[in-house]
Amino acid sequence: MNVVPQGHGLRGMIVCITDQAGQPGLMVLDVASGSSTVLTSTGCSWRSVPAVAPGGDRVALQGADGRLKIVNVVADQTESMGEPIPGLITPRWSPGGSSVMYELDATTYVVSLNETRGQSSFVAAMAVWMGDGSQIAYVADSALHARDTWTGETVQLAEGPEKIWGVAASLDGVHATYVASDDNGALLRVVDVFTKETWETRASRGIWPWSLAWSPDGRTLAYCIGGTEERGGQRVSVCMLDVRGIGAGEGCEPDTVATVVTDPRCAGLAWSPDSAAVAIAARMDGSGRYAVHAVDPAGGMHRLTEQANCVLPDWGPSPI
């Protein structure tokens, strides 16, 4: 067990992929105490993207054998779901924790974890849960849509067609956001799901569309902008946008709150359950190793892991 000295007041549980005797393993970190352990029941790879369930008791990821895995973090037990998946996936939990969604070849699959163990699918790219999970935002026919998870009915949220590269939606169900591109570069757009009103700003060409992440309280959007190469990685800006300023006049622009050196393949970007900070994997000073860092909206940064490589963090509530 490794313990990192704490002084940040942050809480919850972070899971990430880390070294385990030279092999990738799933590490569970108690943020408040700094104590961590590597679970032994999970066969993962360096490309496994862990996702914490809303209750913090389970983690979904794609195992080294290609199958979807559901890990009980308290009992250190793993259940394999279905057949091996012929491609890399990023699982996403439904807000109620009853389903896991993933995308493969522009088709979105929803796997039910209740007694029926059913699976449904529909043609969609970049699908994300909205609000309480009763809707899903996704891209089809080069436009942003919302789908009712009960009836299957759809509605278009933004005008199209346009080139869309990444989508995120707030857990309060109010906003969806996406990165689009035109002849002049990249655009960051925020759509009010109810009124369809859209706010946009010109974004850097280096924006990472897959990094879009809403704080659980729906107030702040975080994302990364890649920059120059440095020490085998990129100098990356962590940016945040306070959406309460949208529609309130001038001055609503994203702020660069921190700069780190990281790699787009392993950085991750995940909010704490209380919306106090985001977790990101970045290089430790003077080392080629990656550690999980917490960055708050004021620009404060804390290193949360000390030894080995720790990548692709996700942040959820403590299960105990």
C-alpha positions as a LaTeX table, in Angstrom:
\begin{tabular}{lrrr}
\hline
Residue & $x$ (\AA) & $y$ (\AA) & $z$ (\AA) \\
\hline
Met1 & 0.00 & 0.00 & 0.00 \\
Asn2 & 1.24 & 3.48 & $-0.90$ \\
Val3 & 0.27 & 6.61 & 1.03 \\
Val4 & 0.84 & 10.13 & $-0.32$ \\
Pro5 & 0.87 & 13.03 & 2.18 \\
Gln6 & $-2.39$ & 15.00 & 1.91 \\
Gly7 & $-3.19$ & 18.67 & 2.37 \\
His8 & $-5.79$ & 19.42 & $-0.25$ \\
Gly9 & $-9.14$ & 18.62 & 1.43 \\
Leu10 & $-10.34$ & 16.60 & $-1.58$ \\
Arg11 & $-12.48$ & 13.49 & $-1.18$ \\
Gly12 & $-13.70$ & 10.45 & $-3.08$ \\
Met13 & $-12.09$ & 7.54 & $-4.93$ \\
Ile14 & $-9.89$ & 7.63 & $-8.01$ \\
Val15 & $-9.25$ & 4.58 & $-10.16$ \\
Cys16 & $-6.49$ & 4.42 & $-12.74$ \\
Ile17 & $-4.27$ & 2.00 & $-14.65$ \\
Thr18 & $-0.88$ & 1.48 & $-13.02$ \\
Asp19 & 2.18 & $-0.78$ & $-12.93$ \\
Gln20 & 1.75 & $-4.10$ & $-11.18$ \\
Ala21 & 4.96 & $-6.13$ & $-11.22$ \\
Gly22 & 5.62 & $-4.90$ & $-14.74$ \\
Gln23 & 2.03 & $-5.53$ & $-15.87$ \\
Pro24 & $-0.91$ & $-3.10$ & $-16.00$ \\
Gly25 & $-3.29$ & $-3.28$ & $-13.05$ \\
Leu26 & $-6.31$ & $-1.37$ & $-11.73$ \\
Met27 & $-5.39$ & 0.88 & $-8.82$ \\
Val28 & $-7.93$ & 2.28 & $-6.34$ \\
Leu29 & $-6.94$ & 5.46 & $-4.49$ \\
Asp30 & $-8.73$ & 6.91 & $-1.47$ \\
Val31 & $-8.20$ & 10.60 & $-2.16$ \\
Ala32 & $-8.76$ & 11.81 & 1.41 \\
Ser33 & $-6.18$ & 9.52 & 3.04 \\
Gly34 & $-3.83$ & 9.03 & 0.10 \\
Ser35 & $-3.88$ & 5.26 & 0.56 \\
Ser36 & $-4.02$ & 3.07 & $-2.52$ \\
Thr37 & $-4.20$ & $-0.57$ & $-3.49$ \\
Val38 & $-4.03$ & $-2.54$ & $-6.75$ \\
Leu39 & $-6.90$ & $-4.96$ & $-7.33$ \\
Thr40 & $-5.85$ & $-8.49$ & $-8.22$ \\
Ser41 & $-9.02$ & $-9.77$ & $-9.92$ \\
Thr42 & $-8.88$ & $-7.49$ & $-12.97$ \\
Gly43 & $-7.00$ & $-8.43$ & $-16.13$ \\
Cys44 & $-6.58$ & $-5.07$ & $-17.89$ \\
Ser45 & $-4.25$ & $-3.51$ & $-20.43$ \\
Trp46 & $-2.58$ & $-0.11$ & $-20.75$ \\
Arg47 & $-5.42$ & 0.82 & $-23.13$ \\
Ser48 & $-8.17$ & $-0.06$ & $-20.65$ \\
Val49 & $-10.16$ & 3.07 & $-19.77$ \\
Pro50 & $-11.70$ & 2.65 & $-16.29$ \\
Ala51 & $-15.05$ & 4.26 & $-15.46$ \\
Val52 & $-16.38$ & 4.51 & $-11.90$ \\
Ala53 & $-20.06$ & 3.74 & $-11.32$ \\
Pro54 & $-22.18$ & 6.55 & $-9.80$ \\
Gly55 & $-22.18$ & 4.75 & $-6.43$ \\
Gly56 & $-18.41$ & 4.22 & $-6.43$ \\
Asp57 & $-18.82$ & 0.49 & $-5.78$ \\
Arg58 & $-18.03$ & $-0.75$ & $-9.29$ \\
Val59 & $-15.70$ & 0.02 & $-12.17$ \\
Ala60 & $-16.30$ & $-0.75$ & $-15.86$ \\
Leu61 & $-13.44$ & $-1.28$ & $-18.29$ \\
Gln62 & $-12.39$ & $-3.35$ & $-21.26$ \\
Gly63 & $-10.15$ & $-6.18$ & $-20.16$ \\
Ala64 & $-6.99$ & $-7.45$ & $-21.81$ \\
Asp65 & $-9.14$ & $-10.19$ & $-23.41$ \\
Gly66 & $-11.35$ & $-7.57$ & $-25.09$ \\
Arg67 & $-14.42$ & $-8.25$ & $-22.96$ \\
Leu68 & $-16.34$ & $-5.68$ & $-20.95$ \\
Lys69 & $-15.48$ & $-6.10$ & $-17.25$ \\
Ile70 & $-17.47$ & $-5.00$ & $-14.20$ \\
Val71 & $-15.22$ & $-4.83$ & $-11.14$ \\
Asn72 & $-16.52$ & $-4.81$ & $-7.57$ \\
Val73 & $-13.91$ & $-2.59$ & $-5.92$ \\
Val74 & $-14.84$ & $-3.57$ & $-2.35$ \\
Ala75 & $-14.81$ & $-7.35$ & $-2.84$ \\
Asp76 & $-12.07$ & $-7.24$ & $-5.54$ \\
Gln77 & $-14.18$ & $-9.43$ & $-7.83$ \\
Thr78 & $-14.57$ & $-9.11$ & $-11.58$ \\
Glu79 & $-17.40$ & $-10.23$ & $-13.85$ \\
Ser80 & $-16.94$ & $-10.51$ & $-17.63$ \\
Met81 & $-19.82$ & $-9.37$ & $-19.83$ \\
Gly82 & $-20.51$ & $-10.86$ & $-23.25$ \\
Glu83 & $-18.01$ & $-11.79$ & $-25.94$ \\
Pro84 & $-14.68$ & $-10.07$ & $-26.74$ \\
Ile85 & $-15.24$ & $-6.71$ & $-28.44$ \\
Pro86 & $-13.27$ & $-6.35$ & $-31.73$ \\
Gly87 & $-11.97$ & $-2.85$ & $-31.05$ \\
Leu88 & $-11.10$ & $-0.40$ & $-28.30$ \\
Ile89 & $-13.98$ & 1.04 & $-26.27$ \\
Thr90 & $-14.53$ & 3.64 & $-23.56$ \\
Pro91 & $-17.37$ & 2.57 & $-21.23$ \\
Arg92 & $-19.80$ & 5.15 & $-19.79$ \\
Trp93 & $-22.10$ & 4.44 & $-16.84$ \\
Ser94 & $-25.70$ & 5.55 & $-16.88$ \\
Pro95 & $-26.42$ & 8.09 & $-14.10$ \\
Gly96 & $-28.41$ & 5.45 & $-12.19$ \\
Gly97 & $-25.68$ & 2.82 & $-12.53$ \\
Ser98 & $-27.93$ & 0.24 & $-14.20$ \\
Ser99 & $-26.34$ & 0.31 & $-17.68$ \\
Val100 & $-23.01$ & 0.76 & $-19.41$ \\
Met101 & $-22.75$ & 2.38 & $-22.84$ \\
Tyr102 & $-19.92$ & 2.18 & $-25.37$ \\
Glu103 & $-19.33$ & 2.97 & $-29.03$ \\
Leu104 & $-17.81$ & 0.82 & $-31.76$ \\
Asp105 & $-17.69$ & 1.72 & $-35.46$ \\
Ala106 & $-20.29$ & 4.51 & $-35.19$ \\
Thr107 & $-22.74$ & 2.19 & $-33.43$ \\
Thr108 & $-23.63$ & 2.77 & $-29.77$ \\
Tyr109 & $-24.31$ & $-0.22$ & $-27.54$ \\
Val110 & $-26.17$ & $-0.05$ & $-24.21$ \\
Val111 & $-25.57$ & $-3.04$ & $-21.93$ \\
Ser112 & $-28.11$ & $-3.51$ & $-19.14$ \\
Leu113 & $-26.68$ & $-4.79$ & $-15.86$ \\
Asn114 & $-30.01$ & $-5.74$ & $-14.31$ \\
Glu115 & $-31.42$ & $-9.24$ & $-14.20$ \\
Thr116 & $-32.24$ & $-9.29$ & $-17.92$ \\
Arg117 & $-28.60$ & $-8.65$ & $-18.95$ \\
Gly118 & $-29.86$ & $-7.33$ & $-22.27$ \\
Gln119 & $-28.06$ & $-5.25$ & $-24.90$ \\
Ser120 & $-29.48$ & $-2.73$ & $-27.34$ \\
Ser121 & $-27.80$ & $-0.70$ & $-30.08$ \\
Phe122 & $-28.46$ & 2.21 & $-32.40$ \\
Val123 & $-26.49$ & 4.10 & $-35.06$ \\
Ala124 & $-24.78$ & 6.97 & $-33.27$ \\
Ala125 & $-21.33$ & 8.40 & $-32.62$ \\
Met126 & $-19.89$ & 10.11 & $-29.51$ \\
Ala127 & $-22.96$ & 9.21 & $-27.44$ \\
Val128 & $-23.14$ & 10.50 & $-23.83$ \\
Trp129 & $-25.77$ & 10.28 & $-21.09$ \\
Met130 & $-27.78$ & 13.42 & $-20.29$ \\
Gly131 & $-29.36$ & 14.41 & $-17.01$ \\
Asp132 & $-30.83$ & 11.46 & $-15.11$ \\
Gly133 & $-30.15$ & 9.08 & $-18.00$ \\
Ser134 & $-33.55$ & 9.44 & $-19.63$ \\
Gln135 & $-31.84$ & 10.97 & $-22.67$ \\
Ile136 & $-28.65$ & 10.40 & $-24.64$ \\
Ala137 & $-26.86$ & 13.08 & $-26.69$ \\
Tyr138 & $-25.13$ & 11.80 & $-29.81$ \\
Val139 & $-24.01$ & 12.64 & $-33.35$ \\
Ala140 & $-25.74$ & 11.28 & $-36.46$ \\
Asp141 & $-25.93$ & 12.67 & $-39.99$ \\
Ser142 & $-23.33$ & 15.30 & $-38.99$ \\
Ala143 & $-25.63$ & 16.90 & $-36.40$ \\
Leu144 & $-26.14$ & 16.79 & $-32.63$ \\
His145 & $-29.25$ & 14.90 & $-31.48$ \\
Ala146 & $-30.92$ & 13.78 & $-28.26$ \\
Arg147 & $-32.57$ & 10.36 & $-27.92$ \\
Asp148 & $-35.19$ & 9.37 & $-25.35$ \\
Thr149 & $-33.87$ & 6.17 & $-23.76$ \\
Trp150 & $-37.39$ & 4.87 & $-23.10$ \\
Thr151 & $-39.24$ & 5.62 & $-26.33$ \\
Gly152 & $-36.36$ & 5.89 & $-28.79$ \\
Glu153 & $-37.71$ & 9.23 & $-30.05$ \\
Thr154 & $-35.08$ & 11.71 & $-31.22$ \\
Val155 & $-34.79$ & 15.47 & $-31.55$ \\
Gln156 & $-32.08$ & 17.55 & $-33.21$ \\
Leu157 & $-30.35$ & 19.90 & $-30.77$ \\
Ala158 & $-28.23$ & 21.98 & $-33.16$ \\
Glu159 & $-28.24$ & 22.91 & $-36.80$ \\
Gly160 & $-26.23$ & 20.77 & $-39.18$ \\
Pro161 & $-24.52$ & 19.44 & $-41.06$ \\
Glu162 & $-21.15$ & 20.21 & $-39.51$ \\
Lys163 & $-17.97$ & 18.40 & $-38.60$ \\
Ile164 & $-18.23$ & 17.33 & $-34.94$ \\
Trp165 & $-15.32$ & 15.79 & $-33.07$ \\
Gly166 & $-16.38$ & 15.43 & $-29.43$ \\
Val167 & $-19.54$ & 15.65 & $-27.28$ \\
Ala168 & $-20.28$ & 16.03 & $-23.55$ \\
Ala169 & $-23.47$ & 16.64 & $-21.59$ \\
Ser170 & $-24.09$ & 17.97 & $-18.09$ \\
Leu171 & $-25.56$ & 15.75 & $-15.40$ \\
Asp172 & $-28.14$ & 18.42 & $-14.54$ \\
Gly173 & $-29.59$ & 17.84 & $-18.02$ \\
Val174 & $-29.38$ & 21.50 & $-19.04$ \\
His175 & $-26.41$ & 21.72 & $-21.40$ \\
Ala176 & $-24.72$ & 19.71 & $-24.12$ \\
Thr177 & $-21.44$ & 20.81 & $-25.64$ \\
Tyr178 & $-19.38$ & 19.79 & $-28.62$ \\
Val179 & $-16.32$ & 20.70 & $-30.67$ \\
Ala180 & $-16.90$ & 21.45 & $-34.33$ \\
Ser181 & $-14.55$ & 22.56 & $-37.07$ \\
Asp182 & $-14.84$ & 24.85 & $-40.07$ \\
Asp183 & $-12.45$ & 26.41 & $-42.57$ \\
Asn184 & $-11.13$ & 28.75 & $-39.88$ \\
Gly185 & $-10.36$ & 26.12 & $-37.22$ \\
Ala186 & $-12.19$ & 24.77 & $-34.17$ \\
Leu187 & $-15.33$ & 25.96 & $-32.40$ \\
Leu188 & $-16.54$ & 25.15 & $-28.90$ \\
Arg189 & $-20.34$ & 25.20 & $-28.72$ \\
Val190 & $-22.63$ & 24.96 & $-25.68$ \\
Val191 & $-26.31$ & 24.19 & $-26.34$ \\
Asp192 & $-29.20$ & 24.72 & $-23.93$ \\
Val193 & $-31.08$ & 21.41 & $-24.26$ \\
Phe194 & $-34.47$ & 23.02 & $-23.52$ \\
Thr195 & $-34.34$ & 26.28 & $-25.50$ \\
Lys196 & $-31.85$ & 25.12 & $-28.19$ \\
Glu197 & $-29.99$ & 28.41 & $-27.71$ \\
Thr198 & $-26.30$ & 28.07 & $-28.60$ \\
Trp199 & $-23.25$ & 29.88 & $-27.30$ \\
Glu200 & $-19.93$ & 29.45 & $-29.08$ \\
Thr201 & $-16.34$ & 30.58 & $-28.96$ \\
Arg202 & $-13.42$ & 30.09 & $-31.29$ \\
Ala203 & $-11.17$ & 27.39 & $-29.82$ \\
Ser204 & $-7.53$ & 26.54 & $-30.36$ \\
Arg205 & $-6.81$ & 24.04 & $-33.12$ \\
Gly206 & $-5.05$ & 21.98 & $-30.44$ \\
Ile207 & $-8.23$ & 21.33 & $-28.41$ \\
Trp208 & $-8.73$ & 17.70 & $-27.41$ \\
Pro209 & $-12.40$ & 17.06 & $-28.32$ \\
Trp210 & $-12.49$ & 13.79 & $-26.34$ \\
Ser211 & $-11.48$ & 15.59 & $-23.13$ \\
Leu212 & $-14.70$ & 17.60 & $-22.70$ \\
Ala213 & $-15.93$ & 17.03 & $-19.13$ \\
Trp214 & $-18.77$ & 18.68 & $-17.21$ \\
Ser215 & $-18.59$ & 19.13 & $-13.47$ \\
Pro216 & $-21.31$ & 17.13 & $-11.67$ \\
Asp217 & $-23.04$ & 20.35 & $-10.57$ \\
Gly218 & $-23.32$ & 21.44 & $-14.22$ \\
Arg219 & $-21.58$ & 24.76 & $-13.65$ \\
Thr220 & $-18.15$ & 24.20 & $-15.18$ \\
Leu221 & $-16.87$ & 22.68 & $-18.40$ \\
Ala222 & $-13.26$ & 21.45 & $-18.43$ \\
Tyr223 & $-11.14$ & 20.38 & $-21.38$ \\
Cys224 & $-7.53$ & 20.18 & $-22.58$ \\
Ile225 & $-5.61$ & 21.98 & $-25.30$ \\
Gly226 & $-2.46$ & 20.30 & $-26.58$ \\
Gly227 & 0.62 & 22.37 & $-27.31$ \\
Thr228 & 4.28 & 21.93 & $-28.11$ \\
Glu229 & 6.11 & 18.65 & $-27.62$ \\
Glu230 & 8.11 & 18.40 & $-24.43$ \\
Arg231 & 10.01 & 15.51 & $-22.81$ \\
Gly232 & 8.20 & 12.86 & $-24.82$ \\
Gly233 & 4.77 & 14.37 & $-24.23$ \\
Gln234 & 2.90 & 17.60 & $-24.91$ \\
Arg235 & 2.66 & 20.80 & $-22.94$ \\
Val236 & $-1.07$ & 20.76 & $-22.28$ \\
Ser237 & $-3.34$ & 23.52 & $-20.99$ \\
Val238 & $-6.22$ & 22.55 & $-18.69$ \\
Cys239 & $-9.06$ & 24.99 & $-19.44$ \\
Met240 & $-12.34$ & 25.65 & $-17.63$ \\
Leu241 & $-15.47$ & 27.55 & $-18.60$ \\
Asp242 & $-18.01$ & 28.78 & $-16.02$ \\
Val243 & $-21.28$ & 28.45 & $-17.92$ \\
Arg244 & $-23.13$ & 30.69 & $-15.46$ \\
Gly245 & $-21.65$ & 33.58 & $-17.41$ \\
Ile246 & $-23.24$ & 32.52 & $-20.69$ \\
Gly247 & $-25.98$ & 34.97 & $-21.63$ \\
Ala248 & $-24.92$ & 37.38 & $-18.89$ \\
Gly249 & $-23.08$ & 39.71 & $-21.24$ \\
Glu250 & $-19.43$ & 40.02 & $-22.15$ \\
Gly251 & $-16.61$ & 38.25 & $-20.39$ \\
Cys252 & $-17.70$ & 34.61 & $-20.62$ \\
Glu253 & $-14.53$ & 33.01 & $-21.92$ \\
Pro254 & $-12.63$ & 29.84 & $-20.91$ \\
Asp255 & $-9.72$ & 30.24 & $-18.51$ \\
Thr256 & $-6.45$ & 28.30 & $-18.61$ \\
Val257 & $-6.14$ & 27.14 & $-15.00$ \\
Ala258 & $-3.04$ & 24.93 & $-15.25$ \\
Thr259 & $-0.38$ & 23.65 & $-17.64$ \\
Val260 & 1.02 & 20.12 & $-17.48$ \\
Val261 & 3.12 & 17.78 & $-19.60$ \\
Thr262 & 1.13 & 14.72 & $-20.61$ \\
Asp263 & 0.11 & 12.43 & $-23.45$ \\
Pro264 & $-3.35$ & 12.40 & $-25.08$ \\
Arg265 & $-3.38$ & 8.59 & $-24.94$ \\
Cys266 & $-3.19$ & 8.41 & $-21.15$ \\
Ala267 & $-4.10$ & 11.81 & $-19.64$ \\
Gly268 & $-7.80$ & 11.37 & $-18.93$ \\
Leu269 & $-9.79$ & 14.22 & $-17.39$ \\
Ala270 & $-12.35$ & 13.51 & $-14.65$ \\
Trp271 & $-14.21$ & 15.68 & $-12.14$ \\
Ser272 & $-14.46$ & 14.94 & $-8.44$ \\
Pro273 & $-18.01$ & 14.11 & $-7.24$ \\
Asp274 & $-18.28$ & 17.47 & $-5.47$ \\
Ser275 & $-17.06$ & 19.45 & $-8.53$ \\
Ala276 & $-14.04$ & 20.72 & $-6.57$ \\
Ala277 & $-11.28$ & 19.61 & $-8.97$ \\
Val278 & $-10.40$ & 17.50 & $-11.99$ \\
Ala279 & $-7.99$ & 14.58 & $-12.07$ \\
Ile280 & $-5.45$ & 14.27 & $-14.90$ \\
Ala281 & $-2.41$ & 12.05 & $-15.43$ \\
Ala282 & 0.72 & 14.10 & $-16.06$ \\
Arg283 & 4.47 & 13.66 & $-15.95$ \\
Met284 & 6.28 & 14.04 & $-12.66$ \\
Asp285 & 9.12 & 16.57 & $-12.63$ \\
Gly286 & 12.45 & 15.04 & $-13.57$ \\
Ser287 & 10.87 & 11.69 & $-14.37$ \\
Gly288 & 9.43 & 9.83 & $-17.32$ \\
Arg289 & 6.68 & 8.48 & $-15.08$ \\
Tyr290 & 3.08 & 9.64 & $-14.91$ \\
Ala291 & 1.23 & 10.53 & $-11.72$ \\
Val292 & $-2.39$ & 11.50 & $-11.10$ \\
His293 & $-2.75$ & 15.20 & $-10.30$ \\
Ala294 & $-5.78$ & 17.16 & $-9.08$ \\
Val295 & $-6.38$ & 20.63 & $-10.55$ \\
Asp296 & $-8.99$ & 22.99 & $-9.07$ \\
Pro297 & $-10.71$ & 25.90 & $-10.88$ \\
Ala298 & $-8.45$ & 28.39 & $-9.10$ \\
Gly299 & $-5.34$ & 26.74 & $-10.57$ \\
Gly300 & $-4.23$ & 24.84 & $-7.48$ \\
Met301 & $-2.53$ & 21.53 & $-8.29$ \\
His302 & $-1.86$ & 18.53 & $-6.06$ \\
Arg303 & $-0.05$ & 15.30 & $-6.95$ \\
Leu304 & $-2.13$ & 12.40 & $-5.67$ \\
Thr305 & 0.06 & 9.39 & $-6.56$ \\
Glu306 & 3.74 & 8.88 & $-5.84$ \\
Gln307 & 5.14 & 5.67 & $-7.27$ \\
Ala308 & 4.92 & 3.78 & $-10.59$ \\
Asn309 & 3.02 & 5.00 & $-13.64$ \\
Cys310 & $-0.61$ & 6.01 & $-13.09$ \\
Val311 & $-2.70$ & 6.86 & $-16.14$ \\
Leu312 & $-6.32$ & 7.28 & $-17.33$ \\
Pro313 & $-7.85$ & 8.35 & $-13.99$ \\
Asp314 & $-11.56$ & 8.47 & $-13.23$ \\
Trp315 & $-13.02$ & 9.98 & $-10.05$ \\
Gly316 & $-16.08$ & 8.83 & $-8.14$ \\
Pro317 & $-17.46$ & 8.69 & $-4.61$ \\
Ser318 & $-15.84$ & 6.46 & $-2.02$ \\
Pro319 & $-17.74$ & 3.14 & $-1.81$ \\
Ile320 & $-17.20$ & 2.84 & 1.95 \\
\hline
\end{tabular}
